[in-house]
């Protein structure tokens, strides 16, 4: 009996295609080799170069003492009075450096800069991977005008697939509800094709990288 509608004809073709799978028409196609060229430099140098290209401000630190000194200098240069941080490890670092900070909700909307850590640094993209599993949660990555990220050299990975693999290994079947990648400060050119920084998030993005090989 002939199919009565065009819909039935289409469904019949789909069913037939699913039942009789055709052989791969491109058996020699390489689906395993990376589409990217090998990186010529080390992960930290590649990240710093790519991060700077997207207007990120990269600060290399030999150790945590160097980090403290660089943080004090940056805060003084920008005359930031309200530093906000809720990451336990970073709070301890700020206290050791005698850098005043706030962590209570009452001061959240008055912050000049927010300090967080991150999950991983993606060298090829110059991007920072963050998640909702971090103590800083979702808001501190997008709310402050100036966002400071503190990371270690062990968090560097070549590509986004490597970062996602490490996230799977770290959290197993309990992945964060939000995993996102930050590539430079927030920007838009939607209005009359004029570039506006800080349109939907931080206007300035700083990355302090602590070299654990030197620490």
C-alpha positions as CSV (number, residue, x, y, z in Angstrom):
1,X,0.0,0.0,0.0
2,X,1.3,3.4,-1.0
3,X,2.1,5.8,1.8
4,X,-0.7,8.4,2.1
5,X,1.3,11.4,3.4
6,X,4.7,13.0,2.8
7,X,5.4,12.6,6.5
8,X,5.1,8.8,6.3
9,X,7.4,8.7,3.3
10,X,10.1,10.6,5.1
11,X,9.8,8.5,8.3
12,X,10.0,5.3,6.1
13,X,13.2,6.5,4.6
14,X,14.7,7.3,8.0
15,X,13.7,3.8,9.3
16,X,15.3,2.1,6.3
17,X,18.5,4.1,6.6
18,X,18.8,3.2,10.3
19,X,18.2,-0.5,9.6
20,X,20.7,-0.7,6.7
21,X,23.8,1.3,7.7
22,X,26.1,2.1,4.8
23,X,29.8,1.6,5.1
24,X,32.0,4.6,5.9
25,X,32.5,6.3,2.5
26,X,35.8,7.8,3.8
27,X,37.7,4.9,5.5
28,X,41.0,6.7,5.3
29,X,39.8,9.8,7.1
30,X,41.9,10.5,10.2
31,X,39.6,11.4,13.2
32,X,42.2,10.9,15.9
33,X,45.0,13.4,15.0
34,X,44.6,16.9,16.5
35,X,43.5,19.6,14.1
36,X,45.9,22.0,15.8
37,X,49.5,22.6,15.1
38,X,51.8,21.6,17.9
39,X,52.6,24.5,20.3
40,X,56.1,25.8,19.8
41,X,56.5,27.3,23.3
42,X,55.9,25.9,26.8
43,X,52.4,26.0,28.2
44,X,53.0,29.1,30.4
45,X,54.5,31.1,27.6
46,X,51.7,30.1,25.2
47,X,49.1,31.0,27.7
48,X,50.7,34.4,28.5
49,X,50.9,35.3,24.8
50,X,47.3,34.3,24.0
51,X,45.9,35.8,27.2
52,X,47.6,39.1,26.4
53,X,46.1,39.1,22.9
54,X,42.6,39.2,24.3
55,X,43.4,42.1,26.6
56,X,44.1,40.1,29.7
57,X,46.8,41.3,32.1
58,X,49.3,38.5,32.9
59,X,51.5,38.7,36.0
60,X,54.2,36.0,36.5
61,X,55.1,35.2,40.1
62,X,58.1,33.0,41.1
63,X,56.4,32.1,44.4
64,X,53.7,33.2,46.8
65,X,56.0,35.8,48.3
66,X,56.3,37.3,44.9
67,X,52.5,37.1,44.5
68,X,51.9,39.0,47.7
69,X,54.3,41.8,46.6
70,X,52.7,42.0,43.1
71,X,49.2,42.1,44.6
72,X,50.1,44.9,47.0
73,X,51.6,46.9,44.1
74,X,48.6,46.4,41.9
75,X,46.1,47.4,44.6
76,X,48.1,50.5,45.4
77,X,48.4,51.5,41.8
78,X,44.6,51.3,41.3
79,X,43.8,52.7,44.7
80,X,41.3,49.9,45.4
81,X,39.8,50.1,48.8
82,X,37.2,47.4,48.8
83,X,38.8,44.0,47.8
84,X,36.3,41.1,47.9
85,X,37.3,37.5,48.4
86,X,35.6,34.4,49.8
87,X,38.2,31.7,48.7
88,X,39.7,30.3,52.0
89,X,43.2,29.8,50.6
90,X,43.4,33.3,49.0
91,X,42.0,34.9,52.2
92,X,44.9,33.3,54.2
93,X,47.3,34.7,51.6
94,X,45.8,38.2,51.9
95,X,46.0,38.1,55.6
96,X,49.6,37.0,55.5
97,X,50.3,40.0,53.2
98,X,48.3,42.3,55.5
99,X,46.0,43.2,52.6
100,X,42.5,44.2,53.9
101,X,39.6,42.5,52.2
102,X,35.9,41.9,52.6
103,X,34.0,38.6,52.4
104,X,30.5,39.5,53.8
105,X,27.5,40.0,51.6
106,X,27.0,43.5,52.8
107,X,30.1,44.7,51.0
108,X,29.5,42.7,47.8
109,X,28.0,45.5,45.7
110,X,30.7,48.0,46.8
111,X,33.7,46.0,45.7
112,X,36.4,47.6,43.5
113,X,38.0,44.2,42.7
114,X,37.2,40.5,43.3
115,X,39.8,37.8,43.8
116,X,39.2,34.2,42.9
117,X,41.0,31.1,41.9
118,X,40.1,28.9,38.9
119,X,39.9,25.3,37.7
120,X,42.3,25.3,34.8
121,X,44.2,27.5,32.4
122,X,43.8,26.6,28.7
123,X,47.1,27.6,27.1
124,X,46.2,27.5,23.4
125,X,43.2,29.8,23.9
126,X,44.6,32.0,26.7
127,X,41.4,31.2,28.6
128,X,40.5,30.5,32.2
129,X,38.1,27.7,33.1
130,X,36.0,28.3,36.2
131,X,33.1,26.4,37.7
132,X,30.2,26.8,40.2
133,X,32.0,24.3,42.5
134,X,34.5,26.9,43.5
135,X,34.0,28.8,46.8
136,X,33.5,32.0,44.9
137,X,30.5,30.4,43.0
138,X,29.0,32.0,39.9
139,X,28.8,35.8,40.8
140,X,32.4,36.7,41.6
141,X,33.6,35.9,38.1
142,X,31.2,38.3,36.4
143,X,30.2,41.0,38.9
144,X,33.3,43.0,39.8
145,X,34.7,45.7,37.4
146,X,38.2,44.2,38.0
147,X,38.6,40.4,38.4
148,X,41.8,39.0,39.7
149,X,42.5,35.3,39.2
150,X,45.2,33.4,41.1
151,X,46.5,30.2,39.6
152,X,49.4,27.8,39.7
153,X,51.5,26.4,36.9
154,X,50.1,22.9,37.6
155,X,46.7,24.1,36.4
156,X,48.0,24.8,32.9
157,X,46.7,22.4,30.2
158,X,47.2,22.5,26.4
159,X,43.6,22.5,25.1
160,X,40.0,22.7,26.3
161,X,39.6,18.9,25.9
162,X,42.4,18.4,28.4
163,X,40.7,20.8,30.9
164,X,37.3,18.9,30.5
165,X,39.1,15.6,31.0
166,X,40.7,16.8,34.2
167,X,37.3,18.2,35.4
168,X,35.8,14.7,34.8
169,X,38.7,13.1,36.8
170,X,38.3,15.7,39.6
171,X,34.6,15.6,40.1
172,X,33.7,12.1,38.6
173,X,29.9,11.8,38.3
174,X,29.3,15.0,40.3
175,X,30.3,17.6,37.8
176,X,29.5,21.3,38.6
177,X,26.2,22.7,37.3
178,X,28.2,25.4,35.6
179,X,31.5,25.1,33.8
180,X,32.5,28.1,31.8
181,X,35.6,29.5,30.0
182,X,36.6,33.2,30.4
183,X,38.6,34.6,27.5
184,X,39.7,38.1,28.3
185,X,37.7,41.0,29.8
186,X,34.0,41.3,28.9
187,X,33.5,43.3,25.7
188,X,30.9,44.0,23.0
189,X,30.8,45.8,19.7
190,X,27.0,45.3,19.2
191,X,26.2,49.0,19.4
192,X,27.3,50.8,16.3
193,X,30.3,48.5,16.0
194,X,32.0,50.4,18.8
195,X,34.1,48.2,21.1
196,X,32.9,48.6,24.7
197,X,34.9,47.0,27.5
198,X,33.2,45.7,30.6
199,X,29.8,45.5,29.0
200,X,28.6,42.2,30.5
201,X,31.2,41.5,33.2
202,X,34.7,42.6,34.4
203,X,36.3,45.5,32.5
204,X,39.8,44.3,33.6
205,X,41.0,40.7,34.0
206,X,44.2,39.9,35.8
207,X,45.9,36.5,36.0
208,X,48.6,35.9,38.6
209,X,50.4,32.7,37.7
210,X,52.6,31.2,40.5
211,X,55.4,29.1,39.1
212,X,55.5,26.0,41.3
213,X,58.8,24.9,39.7
214,X,60.4,28.0,41.2
215,X,58.5,28.1,44.5
